[in-house]
């Protein structure tokens, strides 16, 4: 709604003009992902008005490969966690790739510590089950003290919200100098899971994606990394250097 309202003010309602829509999209320094969301808002706005949607003919910008944390960065982030709860949240999101709303929406009845699994309520009310590693289970156990929820907000004393986890990421970013934000943990899980297993179907189920195309977006980093490894392994200049005696 906010994006559609901004578009209406900027373009003065000129939704029938491809040029006006394109000018609005490119007049701000938005990341490709932000531009795609705003283009979707324009399309929705056109449908709501009942008029043709010229934005459909505007090509969406290509998204760069999603960039996961490195193993060294993850160790530094964990070392920067000052409370057992902070460490438990980071370990659990690394084990599961949960969205921040899913992480902070966990309740005691969702956790089956004996079997090492958690029931997740995702987008659209869809539920799925994810497995937890031994370290995250042990860390999570330290956060359960009879409350109906595992994560306590320092500000309110009640359950931590999604914004609370975002603020934790900001603090970790300040302490480590690493760009830490909630969705990058999800990206890291997806990239490393796909690199290790190549199982896109399982990744789709575990991430709660309705469409496999959404899951495949996380494979771009793996493809780029493997391509660079092959390029280094088969460097033509290195091969030529090894044949120096044969060159004139």
Residue pairs with C-beta under 8 A, 6 or more apart in sequence:
1 41
3 37
3 38
3 41
3 42
4 41
4 42
4 44
4 45
4 48
6 38
7 21
7 24
7 38
7 41
7 42
7 45
8 45
10 24
10 27
11 17
11 20
11 21
11 23
11 24
14 20
14 21
15 21
15 42
15 45
15 46
15 49
15 51
15 53
15 54
15 55
16 51
16 52
16 54
17 54
18 54
18 55
18 57
18 58
21 42
21 54
21 55
21 58
22 58
24 42
25 35
25 38
25 39
25 58
30 38
32 61
32 62
32 63
32 64
33 63
35 60
35 61
36 60
36 61
36 63
39 55
39 58
39 60
42 53
42 55
43 53
43 55
43 56
46 52
46 53
46 54
46 55
47 53
63 217
63 220
64 220
65 220
65 221
65 223
65 224
66 187
66 190
66 191
66 217
66 218
66 220
66 221
67 184
67 187
67 221
68 184
68 187
68 188
68 190
68 191
68 192
68 221
69 77
69 178
69 184
69 185
69 188
73 176
73 178
74 94
74 188
76 176
76 178
77 90
77 172
77 176
77 178
77 180
78 87
78 90
78 91
80 172
80 175
80 176
81 87
81 90
81 172
84 139
84 142
84 143
85 142
85 143
85 150
85 151
85 152
86 168
86 172
87 139
88 136
88 139
88 140
88 142
88 143
88 150
89 103
89 151
89 165
89 168
90 172
90 185
91 133
91 135
91 136
91 139
91 140
92 98
92 103
92 132
92 136
92 139
92 140
93 100
93 103
93 182
93 185
93 186
93 189
94 136
94 185
94 188
94 189
95 130
95 131
95 132
95 133
95 136
95 189
96 118
96 120
96 130
96 131
96 132
96 189
96 206
97 185
97 186
97 188
97 189
97 190
97 193
97 206
97 207
98 120
98 130
98 186
99 122
99 123
99 182
99 183
99 186
99 208
100 162
100 165
100 166
100 182
100 183
101 162
102 120
102 121
102 122
102 208
103 151
103 162
103 165
103 182
104 151
104 159
104 160
104 161
104 162
104 164
104 165
105 121
105 162
106 118
106 120
106 149
106 150
106 151
107 148
107 149
108 144
108 147
108 148
108 149
108 150
109 148
110 118
110 119
110 120
110 121
111 118
111 140
111 144
111 150
112 118
112 119
113 137
113 140
113 141
116 131
116 132
116 133
116 134
116 137
117 129
117 130
117 131
117 132
118 129
118 130
118 132
119 127
119 128
119 129
120 127
120 128
120 129
120 130
120 208
121 127
122 128
122 208
123 208
124 210
126 208
128 205
128 206
128 208
130 206
132 140
140 150
143 150
143 151
143 152
144 150
149 159
149 160
151 159
151 160
151 164
151 165
152 158
152 159
152 160
153 159
153 160
153 161
153 164
155 164
162 182
165 182
166 181
166 182
169 180
169 181
169 182
170 180
172 178
172 180
173 179
173 180
173 181
186 207
187 218
187 221
190 203
190 207
190 215
190 218
191 218
191 221
191 222
193 199
193 202
193 203
193 206
194 200
194 203
194 218
194 219
194 222
195 222
195 225
197 203
200 212
200 215
200 216
200 219
201 212
203 215
203 218
204 212
204 214
204 215
207 214
207 215
209 215
240 247
